[in-house]
Amino acid sequence: MALSEELATSKLVKVGLAARVPQRRRARTMGEWLNREDVLGYLLLLPVLTILGVFVAYPFVYGVWLAFTDTTIVHAGKFTGLDNLQRLLDDSIFQQAASNSFIYTGVTTVFKLALGLAMAAVLNIRFRGNRFVRAATLLPWIIPTVLSTLAWKWMFDASFSVFNYVLASVGILGPTWLGVWPWPMVSIIVVNIWRGMPFYGISFLAGMQTIPQELYEAATIDGASAWSRFMHITLPLLRPVITVVLLLSTILTFADFQIVYVLTGGGPANLTHLFATYSFQIGLRGLEIGVGAAISLFMFPILAIVVFLTLWTLRKEQ
């Protein structure tokens, strides 16, 4: 009887061990997979890729689809091919918006680059209170865009404008100077430069801080002037930072919406529309979602070319 009990017990033990072996093998297999860097890397990226797919990739693809349909607010619409794009090419307001977008981006980028370099050069000098000045220069960038633009809108107001009062006092312009082209366009350019210049300045300042001071000291001993040191030391070593800042600024400026929408609303007489504001006016106010998406679609190839050229330039310099 005792012998049979021992045999039964040993059989149960063997069966239990046999059942545990696959689990241990599976556990070891899972551990081996997690120890592989390529597998673990994709697993860690999966949450980020999911978020990008849901909130970036899907809206972009859906927006491209809408651009080729006659979708409106009230009905889904159907595929219409290139009808929306052809309609926009024949639209004089769209042509004005396209021209404004290039002028707005080009002029503001040049001024922000020049003024940002000057700001960084001044802030890079050690003087009493320079930390406070550096912090103060960020105020235009930190303040919410809508809030700061509302302040500028008051200063540009046709009836109560500070600028109008000064210009009218000296007899240069009348009290309705903002209603005459090209002053509305000039106004949004000025506000964009004022707001974007601190971003350039602080970014360039951070790049200047990484340049070894020994280079400036050696150039000074050799008799190089301040301008020569700036042109032959600062600018060449600052070129990667300048390229990245120009890329980010070009994308943000070309797709700008808030400043124009708050300051002029695209007016007067649709003279200050950009791609983004005209897309909003047609797509949401005009209820033609498909046409509005088509306007936004025009920005994609242009910005894609800018990104490609910038990345190509950075890689070439490395």
C-alpha positions in Angstrom: 0.0 0.0 0.0 2.8 2.3 0.9 4.6 1.5 -2.3 1.6 2.3 -4.5 1.2 5.7 -2.7 4.9 6.5 -3.4 4.4 5.7 -7.1 1.3 7.8 -7.3 3.1 10.7 -5.6 6.1 10.5 -7.9 3.7 10.5 -10.9 2.0 13.6 -9.7 5.4 15.3 -9.1 6.5 14.4 -12.7 3.2 15.7 -14.1 3.6 19.0 -12.2 7.1 19.5 -13.3 6.1 18.7 -16.9 3.4 21.4 -16.7 5.8 23.9 -15.3 8.5 23.4 -17.9 6.6 25.1 -20.8 5.8 28.0 -18.5 9.4 28.4 -17.6 10.4 28.1 -21.3 7.8 30.7 -22.2 9.1 33.0 -19.5 12.6 32.6 -20.7 11.5 33.3 -24.2 9.7 36.5 -23.3 12.7 37.6 -21.3 15.0 37.0 -24.2 12.7 39.0 -26.5 12.6 41.9 -24.0 16.4 41.8 -23.7 16.7 42.5 -27.4 17.2 46.3 -27.9 15.3 46.5 -31.2 12.2 44.8 -29.8 12.2 46.7 -26.5 12.7 50.0 -28.4 9.6 49.4 -30.5 7.6 48.5 -27.5 8.7 51.7 -25.7 7.8 53.7 -28.9 4.4 52.1 -29.3 2.5 54.6 -27.0 4.1 57.6 -28.8 3.4 56.1 -32.2 -0.2 55.5 -31.2 -0.7 59.1 -30.1 1.0 60.4 -33.3 -1.1 58.1 -35.4 -4.4 59.2 -33.8 -3.7 62.9 -33.4 -1.3 63.6 -36.3 -1.4 61.0 -39.1 -5.1 60.4 -39.2 -6.2 64.1 -39.2 -3.6 64.8 -41.9 -4.7 61.9 -44.2 -8.4 62.8 -43.6 -7.7 66.4 -44.4 -6.0 65.4 -47.7 -9.1 63.3 -48.5 -11.4 66.2 -47.8 -9.4 68.4 -50.2 -10.6 66.3 -53.1 -14.3 66.2 -52.1 -17.2 68.7 -52.0 -17.8 68.1 -48.3 -19.6 70.8 -46.4 -20.8 71.3 -42.8 -24.2 69.8 -43.6 -23.3 66.7 -45.8 -20.3 64.4 -46.2 -19.9 65.1 -49.9 -18.3 63.0 -52.7 -15.0 62.7 -54.5 -14.6 65.6 -57.0 -10.9 65.1 -58.0 -9.1 68.4 -58.7 -12.1 70.6 -58.8 -11.4 72.4 -55.6 -7.8 73.0 -56.6 -8.8 74.4 -60.0 -11.4 76.6 -58.3 -8.7 78.1 -56.0 -6.3 78.7 -58.8 -9.0 80.9 -60.5 -9.8 82.6 -57.2 -8.3 86.1 -57.0 -8.5 86.2 -53.2 -6.6 82.9 -53.0 -4.0 84.3 -55.2 -3.7 87.3 -52.9 -3.5 85.0 -49.9 -0.7 83.0 -51.5 1.2 86.1 -52.4 0.7 87.5 -48.8 1.9 84.2 -47.3 5.3 84.4 -49.1 5.7 88.1 -48.5 4.8 87.8 -44.8 7.1 84.8 -44.3 10.0 86.2 -46.2 10.0 89.7 -44.8 9.5 88.7 -41.2 12.1 86.0 -41.4 14.8 88.4 -42.7 14.1 91.0 -40.0 13.8 88.4 -37.2 17.1 86.9 -38.3 18.9 90.2 -38.4 17.4 91.6 -35.2 17.8 88.3 -33.4 21.5 88.2 -34.2 21.9 91.8 -33.0 19.9 90.9 -29.8 22.0 87.9 -29.1 25.3 89.8 -29.7 24.2 92.4 -27.1 22.9 89.9 -24.6 26.2 87.9 -24.9 28.1 90.9 -23.5 28.5 90.8 -19.7 27.1 93.8 -18.0 25.3 94.6 -14.8 21.7 93.3 -14.9 22.1 91.3 -18.1 20.2 88.3 -16.6 17.2 90.6 -16.0 17.4 91.9 -19.5 17.6 88.4 -20.9 14.5 87.4 -19.1 12.7 90.6 -20.1 13.4 90.0 -23.8 11.4 86.8 -23.6 8.2 88.6 -22.7 6.9 89.0 -26.2 7.4 85.3 -26.8 5.9 84.2 -23.4 2.8 86.4 -23.5 -0.2 84.6 -25.2 -0.4 85.5 -28.9 -4.0 86.6 -28.7 -3.5 88.8 -25.7 -0.4 90.6 -27.1 -2.1 91.0 -30.6 -5.1 92.6 -28.9 -2.8 95.2 -27.4 -1.3 95.9 -30.9 -4.8 96.0 -32.3 -5.6 98.9 -29.9 -2.4 100.7 -30.9 -3.4 100.3 -34.6 -7.0 101.3 -34.1 -8.3 103.7 -36.7 -9.9 106.0 -34.1 -7.9 105.6 -30.9 -4.5 104.5 -32.3 -1.3 105.8 -30.7 0.4 105.5 -34.1 -2.4 107.4 -35.8 -2.2 110.2 -33.3 1.5 110.6 -33.7 1.5 110.4 -37.5 -1.5 112.7 -37.8 0.2 115.2 -35.5 3.2 115.5 -37.8 1.0 115.5 -40.8 2.3 112.3 -42.4 -0.9 110.3 -42.5 -4.5 110.7 -41.7 -6.5 108.9 -39.0 -7.5 106.1 -41.3 -4.1 105.0 -42.5 -4.7 101.4 -41.6 -7.5 101.2 -44.2 -5.1 101.9 -47.1 -2.9 99.2 -48.7 -0.2 98.2 -47.8 -0.4 99.4 -44.2 -2.6 96.5 -43.0 0.0 94.1 -44.3 2.8 96.1 -42.7 1.0 96.0 -39.4 0.8 92.2 -39.2 4.5 92.0 -40.3 5.5 94.4 -37.5 3.6 92.4 -34.9 5.1 89.1 -36.1 8.6 90.5 -36.0 8.1 91.9 -32.5 6.8 88.5 -31.2 9.3 86.2 -33.0 12.5 88.2 -32.5 13.0 87.0 -28.8 12.9 83.3 -30.0 15.7 84.1 -32.5 17.7 86.1 -30.0 17.6 83.6 -27.2 18.3 80.7 -29.5 21.3 82.4 -31.0 22.5 83.5 -27.6 22.5 79.8 -26.5 24.6 79.0 -29.5 27.0 81.8 -28.8 27.5 80.6 -25.3 29.0 77.3 -26.6 31.6 79.0 -28.8 35.1 78.8 -27.0 36.3 82.2 -25.9 39.9 81.2 -26.8 39.0 81.7 -30.4 37.9 85.3 -29.8 41.0 85.9 -27.7 43.3 84.6 -30.4 41.6 86.6 -33.0 41.9 89.8 -30.9 45.6 89.2 -30.4 46.0 88.9 -34.2 44.3 92.3 -34.6 40.9 91.2 -35.8 38.1 93.8 -35.3 34.8 93.0 -33.5 33.0 92.8 -36.9 35.7 90.5 -38.3 35.4 88.2 -35.3 31.6 88.1 -35.7 31.8 87.3 -39.4 34.6 84.7 -39.3 34.0 83.1 -35.9 30.5 83.7 -34.6 28.5 83.2 -37.8 30.3 80.0 -39.1 30.0 78.3 -35.7 26.5 79.5 -35.3 25.3 78.2 -38.7 23.7 74.9 -37.5 21.7 76.8 -34.9 20.7 79.5 -37.5 19.5 76.7 -39.9 17.3 75.0 -37.3 15.8 78.2 -36.0 15.1 79.3 -39.6 13.4 76.0 -40.3 11.1 76.2 -37.2 10.3 79.9 -37.7 9.5 79.4 -41.4 7.1 76.6 -40.7 5.3 78.5 -37.9 5.2 81.8 -39.8 4.0 80.3 -43.1 1.1 78.6 -41.2 0.5 81.6 -38.9 -3.2 82.2 -38.0 -3.6 84.0 -34.7 -1.9 87.3 -35.4 -3.7 87.9 -38.7 -7.1 86.7 -37.4 -7.0 88.9 -34.3 -5.4 91.9 -35.9 -7.1 92.2 -39.2 -9.3 89.2 -39.7 -8.0 89.0 -43.2 -9.2 92.4 -44.1 -9.7 95.1 -45.1 -11.3 93.7 -48.4 -9.4 90.4 -48.0 -6.0 92.2 -48.4 -4.2 90.5 -45.5 -5.4 86.9 -45.8 -2.8 84.1 -45.5 -3.3 80.5 -46.3 -4.5 79.7 -42.8 -6.9 82.5 -42.4 -8.5 82.1 -45.8 -8.8 78.4 -45.2 -10.7 79.2 -41.9 -12.9 81.7 -43.7 -13.9 79.3 -46.5 -13.9 76.1 -44.6 -15.7 77.1 -41.4 -17.3 80.4 -41.9 -18.2 79.6 -45.5 -19.1 76.0 -44.5 -17.1 74.5 -47.4 -14.9 72.1 -45.6 -13.5 70.5 -48.8 -12.4 73.8 -50.3 -10.9 74.9 -46.9 -8.9 71.7 -46.7 -7.7 72.3 -50.3 -6.3 75.7 -49.3 -4.4 74.1 -46.4 -3.1 71.4 -48.8 -1.3 74.0 -50.8 1.0 74.6 -47.8 2.2 71.0 -47.5 4.5 70.7 -50.6 6.0 74.1 -49.9 6.8 73.3 -46.3 8.0 69.8 -47.3 10.5 71.4 -49.7 11.7 73.8 -46.9 12.2 70.9 -44.5 14.0 68.8 -47.1 16.4 71.6 -48.0 17.1 72.4 -44.3 17.8 68.8 -43.4 20.0 68.4 -46.5 22.0 71.5 -45.6 22.5 70.2 -42.0 23.7 66.8 -43.2 26.0 68.4 -45.7 27.6 70.5 -43.0 28.3 67.6 -40.7 
